[in-house]
């Protein structure tokens, strides 16, 4: 199947939910639909604006009650609909995906997955990790700071943290809740994940990977091999086998887009005649998290500059791309000044092709964002200018 670059962009936007009008009042059903469509919400602890896992639903639905997401993720067991695990980085995932990721947990348990510094606990230091697991069983939920044995540096994990993270990766524990500081509190998996999910049979590796790639393809609409693999961070060889099976059963259709590497279209992908979106996107939104795809789809080169020294930043600290219509037309450096109840706009950088009216559209979206965050006003460090 042959698509133009514009058709491919529309397919991608529709797959991500940007073809639909925002609901007048977003509730449980809308949030559940967004979570199901995307398959995961990547977690990031930076809170200069709002934590990243809240933003994908806002970008698609507009203002919604974030406590709905909190209850799904960290509420009482009876309210749980999501769990935390390493998928596309650490993410919130629907509970239905738990059986599809147990093979990754098993690999971690055997020392075949996870960061090098964690793998030692699968082997020679396993007894230490099991002792910590026993402590959790006896004492109840614990955070790394509750068992801290020394002060780690900013970029380092303490020994208890590395043990807990291996136990987490291997599926022995999961996140019970998050503290106000966003520190993860761990507990035994069987005390957190609902029993009806835990009782589901394990899915064999190859079948689980096939289903994960199918979910990736549905969420992306059209994608290259690298993008299908990246969504759930699969190994190249595992992804290749899964893609071949999905082509064979007709779930994936080979697609040719000028200027693209070989790509695949999900058989259920929509191809709207046009998309009329307006959204600010988190740096970790699945529409833009794969930077090469973002550049290929939108001609928009995007890099996060949080870890870049201030003097070397081009666009700012926490910069959100602005989607208007079918294009990324600018980038906005934002901060929530909670003490002053202001949404601070540090800078706006427009693309050359930004249309007339883009500034006014951005001002509307910033007003919606400020209201959602409970901030009284939008404060521009520099006066807004027309693109």
C-alpha positions, 0 to 999 in steps of 0.5 A: 500500500502506498501513502503520501507523507501527509496521509501517513501523518493523518493516520498517525494522528488518528491512531493517537486519538487527535482526530476526535473532538475533545469531550465537553466533560472528560470522565472515567470512560474517556480516560479509559479509552485514551489509556486503551488507545495508547497502551501506556503512559510513560512516567517521568518525575520532573514536576516543573509543569505537571508530571508527564504521565498526566499530560497525554490524556490532557492533550487528547481530552482537555481538562480532566480530573487527575484523581481518576488516573491516580485511583486507577494507578495507585488507589485501593486494590479494588479500584486498580486498573493500571500497574507500573512496569518497564515498557517504554521506560517505566510506564503505567500500563493497563492491567490486561498487559500484565500477562504479556510482560511476565516473560520480561519479568522471567528474563530479569529474574534469570539475569537476562534483562535489566541494567547491569548493576541490577543483574548481580541480584539474580545470581551471586547476590540473590540471597540479599535481595530475597532477604529484602523481599522477606522484610517486605513480606513481614513489614509491609510496603517500603520505599528505598529511603526506608531501608537506606544504608548510605547516601547515594549521589544524584545520579546513583542508586543506593544498594537497597534501591538497586535491590528493590528495582531488581525485585521490581523488574523481576516481578517479585514486587510492584508499586504499592503507591507513590509518596508526595515526593513521587518516591515509589513504595514497593510491596509484594506483587500478590498484595497489589495486583488484583487476583483476577489478573494474577490468576490469568495464565502466562503468555508464551514469549513469542505470543506475548511479543506478537501481541505487544507489537500488534498493540504498538501498531494500533497505537502508531497507525503506521510505523517502521520496524524500529518504531514498532520495536521501540514502543515496548522496547523489544529486542530486534530479533524478537520484534522481527519474528513478531512482525513477520507473524503479524504480516502473515496473519494480515494484521500488518500491511506493508506500506510505502511512504516516500522518504520513509524506511519500509513501514507497516500499516495496521489493518484497522488504522483510520485515514481521515481527510483532515485532522483539526487538533490543538494540543500541547504535548509532553516530551514523553508523549507517544506522538513525539517520544521517538524523535526520528519519527517526529522529524519524519512525520512533521519535519520537526526536530525536537530534543528535550533540553532538561539535562543541557546546561542552561547556557547551551539550551536552544528552546528552554528547560521544559519545552512542549511541542504545540500541535495545531491542525495537522502540524507541529507549529511551535514549541513552548517553554512552560513552568507552573508557578504554584506559589504564585498561581501562574502558568509561566510562559518562558518562551515560544519558538514558532516554526516557519510554516506556523499559520496565521492564528497560531498565537491566538490558538496557543493562548486558548490552549494555555488558558485551558492548561492553566485552568486544569492545573488550578492556576489563576493566570497565564504569565508571559515572560516575553510578550507573545508574538505572532508566528 
